């Protein structure tokens, strides 16, 4: 099977041996940027560079996907938030939102031509470029933010968290409007050629929001989004999510992705044998800072603890050494 066939078979709930090693989150790495002469700050705004950087992780290391975008500001920028790309800063920094644009639900104004707003055309251009280059060889992935996470990009965080407790109805109205945006962006990416989409609801983590708040405020919107998104879809929430892992499984995604903080064996025990779990090696301690000899055993441990597919707990840390990437992809070789 091709890498695309292996990934999509897994996301249909079928067993794949050996399991694919892939991600639905950021997969750009410095060894690829350096080899291809790509300036990281430019890759967020240039479809050809974005495609080259994402596809390069597959071409150079056989990582079984090619995923765009690389940062968390695409939807926010399309809604009017101002970005900082750190063009004048040495080193590798992700773009961040510089000016927020939402205080109340009425501030969420969806552009009539959303497919041409902000950097959405850059992402769709990159998807189309990778589709043209790779065809059906490798799974092309894209991701959108979950509603609460997107709210944290367009609103001041202290206001979001405070009002989530003091005025949850107000925040729910904002999340409803943002959900409309997310669903539309996901469909735009699918129409451009994305084979699977990850919904990243990092802001809903139990590290920040209580399980009760997740269930009452966030979960209903996540369920609605997943019901209306093109399939297959992966749901990812950062942090230790075992307190809400059954809620995640109930949201209806084709697979759930868990952070390295999760006790994976406990995760599997809680959701049972039929939920597709992706996880959950540590992209920093294992892949970035670990020794090559330690990478393979960490990858195999994920399967022992219950993962169906090998997948990082979060974005690949860009400065991962090339030898560690190679060790990861050789984990199942005899």
C-alpha positions in Angstrom: 0.0 0.0 0.0 1.0 3.6 -0.5 1.4 5.9 2.5 -1.9 7.5 1.6 -3.7 4.1 1.4 -2.2 3.1 4.8 -3.3 6.4 6.5 -6.8 6.4 5.1 -7.3 2.7 5.8 -6.4 3.4 9.4 -8.8 6.3 9.6 -11.6 4.0 8.4 -11.0 1.9 11.5 -9.1 -0.9 9.8 -5.9 -2.4 11.2 -2.7 -1.5 9.4 0.5 -3.5 10.0 2.9 -2.0 10.7 1.0 1.1 11.7 1.6 4.3 9.8 3.8 7.0 11.4 2.2 10.3 10.5 0.6 13.4 11.9 -2.3 15.8 11.2 -0.5 18.7 12.9 2.7 20.8 12.0 5.2 18.6 10.3 7.8 21.1 9.0 11.4 20.4 10.2 14.6 22.4 9.9 16.6 19.6 8.1 14.1 20.1 5.2 14.1 23.9 5.5 17.9 23.9 5.3 18.2 21.5 2.5 15.7 23.3 0.3 16.8 26.8 1.4 13.4 27.8 2.8 13.1 30.8 5.1 10.6 29.7 7.8 8.9 33.1 8.1 8.3 33.2 4.3 6.8 29.7 4.1 3.7 30.8 5.9 2.8 33.2 3.1 4.0 31.5 0.0 2.0 28.5 -1.2 5.0 27.0 -3.2 7.3 27.2 -0.2 4.7 25.9 2.2 4.1 22.9 -0.1 7.8 22.3 -0.5 8.4 22.4 3.3 5.5 20.2 4.2 6.1 17.7 1.4 9.8 17.6 2.1 9.2 15.8 5.4 7.8 12.9 3.4 10.3 13.1 0.6 13.4 13.2 2.9 12.2 10.9 5.7 9.2 9.1 4.4 7.0 10.6 7.2 3.6 9.3 6.0 1.8 12.6 5.4 2.2 16.2 4.2 0.3 18.7 6.3 -0.4 22.4 6.1 -0.5 25.0 7.5 2.2 25.4 10.1 0.8 28.0 12.5 -2.4 28.6 14.4 -3.3 32.0 13.0 -4.9 31.3 9.6 -8.5 31.4 10.6 -8.0 34.4 12.9 -6.3 36.4 10.2 -9.1 35.6 7.8 -11.5 37.1 10.4 -9.5 40.3 10.6 -6.8 39.6 13.3 -3.4 41.1 12.6 -0.4 38.8 12.5 3.3 39.1 13.4 5.5 37.0 11.2 8.8 38.0 12.9 10.5 38.7 9.6 13.2 40.7 11.4 13.9 38.2 14.1 16.7 35.7 13.8 15.8 32.1 14.6 12.7 30.1 14.1 9.5 31.7 15.4 5.9 30.8 14.6 3.6 33.7 13.5 1.4 34.9 16.3 -1.7 37.1 16.5 -0.7 40.7 17.2 -4.1 42.4 17.3 -7.3 40.6 18.4 -10.6 41.4 16.7 -13.5 39.9 18.7 -15.2 40.9 21.9 -18.8 39.8 21.3 -20.4 37.4 18.9 -21.4 40.1 16.5 -17.7 40.9 15.9 -17.4 37.5 14.1 -18.0 38.5 10.6 -17.4 35.8 8.0 -16.1 37.2 4.7 -18.4 36.4 1.8 -15.3 35.1 -0.2 -13.8 33.3 2.8 -11.8 31.1 0.4 -9.8 34.2 -0.6 -9.5 35.8 2.9 -6.2 36.2 4.6 -3.8 33.3 4.0 -6.5 30.7 3.2 -5.5 30.9 -0.5 -1.9 30.2 0.5 -3.0 27.0 2.3 -5.2 25.8 -0.5 -2.5 26.7 -3.0 -0.1 24.5 -1.0 -2.6 21.6 -0.9 -3.1 21.8 -4.6 0.6 21.9 -5.3 1.3 18.9 -3.1 -1.6 17.0 -4.7 -0.2 17.7 -8.1 3.3 16.6 -7.0 2.4 13.5 -5.0 -0.9 12.4 -6.5 -2.2 9.4 -4.5 1.3 8.6 -3.1 1.0 10.3 0.3 -1.9 11.5 2.5 -2.3 15.3 2.3 -3.5 16.7 5.6 -4.8 20.0 6.8 -6.0 21.3 10.2 -8.4 23.8 11.5 -8.7 25.1 15.0 -11.5 24.1 17.4 -13.9 26.8 18.4 -12.6 27.5 21.8 -9.0 27.5 20.6 -9.9 29.9 17.8 -11.7 32.1 20.3 -8.4 32.3 22.1 -6.8 33.6 18.9 -9.4 36.3 18.2 -10.1 37.3 21.8 -8.0 38.3 24.7 -7.3 35.1 26.6 -8.0 36.5 30.1 -11.4 37.7 28.9 -12.2 34.4 27.3 -11.4 32.3 30.4 -13.1 34.7 32.8 -16.3 35.0 30.7 -16.4 31.3 30.2 -17.1 31.0 33.9 -19.0 34.2 34.5 -21.0 34.4 31.2 -20.9 31.1 29.4 -23.9 31.9 27.3 -22.0 34.9 25.8 -19.0 32.7 25.0 -21.2 30.0 23.6 -22.7 32.5 21.1 -19.1 33.4 20.0 -18.2 29.7 19.7 -21.3 29.1 17.5 -20.3 31.8 15.0 -16.7 30.5 15.0 -18.0 27.0 14.4 -19.5 28.3 11.2 -16.1 29.6 10.1 -14.3 26.4 11.0 -16.8 24.2 9.1 -16.5 26.4 6.0 -12.7 26.4 6.1 -12.6 22.7 6.5 -14.7 22.3 3.4 -12.5 24.7 1.5 -9.4 22.6 2.4 -11.2 19.4 1.4 -12.3 20.9 -2.0 -8.6 21.9 -2.5 -7.6 18.3 -2.2 -6.9 17.5 1.5 -7.4 13.8 2.3 -8.0 14.2 6.0 -8.5 17.1 8.4 -7.6 17.5 12.0 -9.7 19.6 14.4 -7.3 21.0 17.0 -9.1 22.0 20.1 -6.0 22.7 22.3 -7.8 25.3 24.3 -10.2 22.7 25.6 -7.6 20.8 27.5 -8.3 19.6 31.0 -5.1 21.4 32.0 -7.0 24.7 31.6 -10.8 23.9 31.4 -12.5 21.6 33.9 -14.2 18.5 32.5 -17.5 20.0 33.4 -16.8 23.2 31.4 -15.6 21.2 28.5 -18.8 19.1 28.5 -21.2 22.0 28.9 -19.5 24.8 26.9 -17.1 23.3 24.3 -18.3 19.7 23.5 -21.6 20.6 21.9 -19.9 22.9 19.4 -17.1 20.3 18.7 -19.8 17.7 18.0 -21.6 20.0 15.6 -18.4 20.9 13.7 -17.4 17.2 13.3 -20.9 16.3 12.2 -20.6 18.9 9.4 -16.9 18.5 8.5 -15.8 16.5 5.5 -14.4 13.1 6.5 -12.2 11.6 7.7 -11.5 13.9 10.6 -9.2 13.6 13.6 -9.9 15.3 16.9 -6.9 16.5 18.9 -6.8 18.0 22.3 -3.6 18.8 24.1 -2.6 18.0 27.7 -3.8 15.1 29.8 -7.3 14.5 28.4 -8.1 11.2 30.2 -10.7 13.0 32.3 -12.6 13.8 29.1 -11.4 11.1 26.8 -14.8 9.4 26.6 -16.3 12.8 25.7 -13.7 13.1 22.9 -14.7 9.7 21.6 -18.4 10.7 21.7 -17.7 13.8 19.5 -17.9 11.6 16.4 -14.4 11.9 14.9 -12.9 9.1 12.9 -9.9 9.1 15.2 -8.8 10.8 18.4 -5.3 12.2 18.9 -3.8 12.3 22.4 -0.9 14.3 23.9 2.2 12.8 25.4 0.8 13.7 28.8 -1.9 11.1 28.5 -1.3 7.7 30.1 -2.1 5.9 26.9 -2.9 2.5 28.4 -5.5 4.2 30.6 -6.8 6.0 27.5 -7.3 2.7 25.7 -9.0 1.2 28.7 -11.5 4.0 29.0 -12.6 4.2 25.3 -12.4 0.4 24.6 -11.0 -1.4 21.6 -13.0 0.1 18.7 -11.9 3.8 18.9 -9.0 4.7 16.7 -6.3 6.3 18.9 -3.4 8.2 17.5 -0.4 9.0 19.7 1.5 9.9 21.5 5.3 10.1 21.5 6.8 13.3 22.9 8.0 15.4 20.0 10.4 17.4 22.2 11.8 15.0 24.8 11.9 12.0 22.5 12.3 13.3 18.9 14.0 16.6 19.4 16.2 16.1 22.5 16.4 12.3 22.7 19.2 10.1 21.4 18.5 8.2 18.2 18.8 4.9 20.1 15.9 6.0 22.3 13.5 7.0 19.6 12.6 3.5 18.3 11.7 2.1 21.7 9.6 5.1 22.5 7.7 4.6 19.2 7.1 0.9 19.9 5.9 1.8 23.4 3.0 3.7 21.9 1.7 0.6 20.2 2.2 -1.5 23.3 0.1 1.0 25.3 -2.7 1.0 22.8 -2.2 3.4 19.9 -3.5 2.3 16.5 -1.2 4.8 14.6 2.0 6.4 15.6 1.5 10.2 15.9 3.2 12.9 17.9 1.6 14.4 21.0 1.7 17.8 19.2 3.5 19.5 16.3 6.9 18.1 15.4 9.5 20.3 17.0 11.1 21.9 13.9 14.6 21.6 15.1 14.5 17.8 15.4 17.8 16.2 14.3 17.7 14.4 11.0 19.1 11.2 12.6 16.2 11.2 15.0 13.7 11.5 12.2 15.4 8.6 10.5 15.4 6.5 13.7 11.6 7.1 14.1 10.8 5.9 10.6 13.0 2.8 11.1 11.2 1.8 14.3 9.4 -1.1 12.7 12.3 -2.4 10.6 13.8 -5.7 11.6 
